[in-house]
Amino acid sequence: MRGHVRKRGARWVAILDIPTSNGQRKQKWLSGFETKKAAERAMAEALVKIDQGTFVEASKQTLSDYFDTWLKAMRGQVKESTLRSYEVIVNKRIRPNLGALTLRRLTRSHLEAFYTDLLEGGLAPSSVGHTHAVLSRALRDAVDQHLIVRNPAYGARKPKVPNRQVRTWSAREVSRFLDFVSGDRLSALFLVAVTTGMRRGEVVGLRWRDVDLDKGRATILQTYVRTGAGWEFSEPKTNASRRTVALDVHTLAALREHRQRQMLERSLMGDAYEENDLIFARADGEPLEPRYVSERFDLLSKEAKLARIRFHDLRHTHATLALQAGVHPKVVQERLGHSDISITLQTYSHVLPGMQEEAASLVAALVFGA
């Protein structure tokens, strides 16, 4: 078995001489490489696969076949929860619609028509966007393996996710709500959510070992997330999400009081108490159901006769109040765990006009002494 490379027009091709079962030989061309080195590398990799019996001609490999291999390769490279989400997207969306297409014949037009069908079928734009992200990553890996020359997902027009209008409470409304829920078992949880900007899964996953009540800080090291197997604890997805946030004196006092109440529950439950070190848990120590947290928040905010917002909007409320108070956007970004400050600025752009006016006044005061 042998092969060679040669230039064809502006690009390089690798030509393999492959023996057949009847003793004859056939040529296999791998084309479209920008450099001689890239063609030689592709040829060497293909020859190894032929020797191992794992070489599959891209022209005959379907997208469904490729995803079988790709999902196996992802195991160990991504978190288990991420892999499960990949499997759901591949098996429920991609295979039924695109699986029969050969990998090499997949085009941008196929993908754009696929996205349109998903949208017209009622799938949320954000979910279509997640599907595009999985396809883009998988096809990028196919390019790296020299199964295809270009990634058709790169040029495909993915659906735009409409900007959701951020709904928040004012400082007065937050104060009213906290006063109203002061006797509720989850009152400290709601307080932590609005004074730190933590996500629901981060609050539910918070442990006593992750909080320093003396130094006044909490470190997010685990979160409670939904996976294909149900709810489970997991590490934060990004380095930005794995963060430490400062706690104010009111929140610290509430946590200390909450700990005393929890110790009493533990003593009453005795051996039936499940020790998970969770700050916010059921009376028996088991994790709180996140949906219950949201439902409890909805009920209490309705009873308090406040403007209806989601539990997640407490996070938006924290960020909005912080920016209005003059906290630097970079600090807000770090507290929220955003990976990029542009996400913070874009999400809370509604706050910026007022900050612009205040900045203009402050600079004028310095210059003109007003």
Secondary structure, DSSP 8 states (H G I E B T S, - for coil): -EEEEEEETTEEEEEEEEE-TTS-EEEEEEEEESSHHHHHHHHHHHHHHHHHT----TTT-BHHHHHHHHHHHHBTTB-HHHHHHHHHHIIIIIHHHHTTSBGGG--HHHHHHHHHHHHHTT--HHHHHHHHHHHHHHHHHHHHTTS-SS-HHHHS--------------HHHHHHHHHHTTTSTTHHHHHHHHHH---HHHHHT-BGGGEETTTTEEE---EEEEETTEEEEE--SSTTTS-EEE--HHHHHHHHHHHHHHHHHHHHHGGG-----BSSB-TTS-B--HHHHHHHHHHHHHHTT-----TTHHHHHHHHHHHHTT--HHHHHHHHT-SSHHHHHHHTTTTHHHHHHHHHHHHHHHHH--
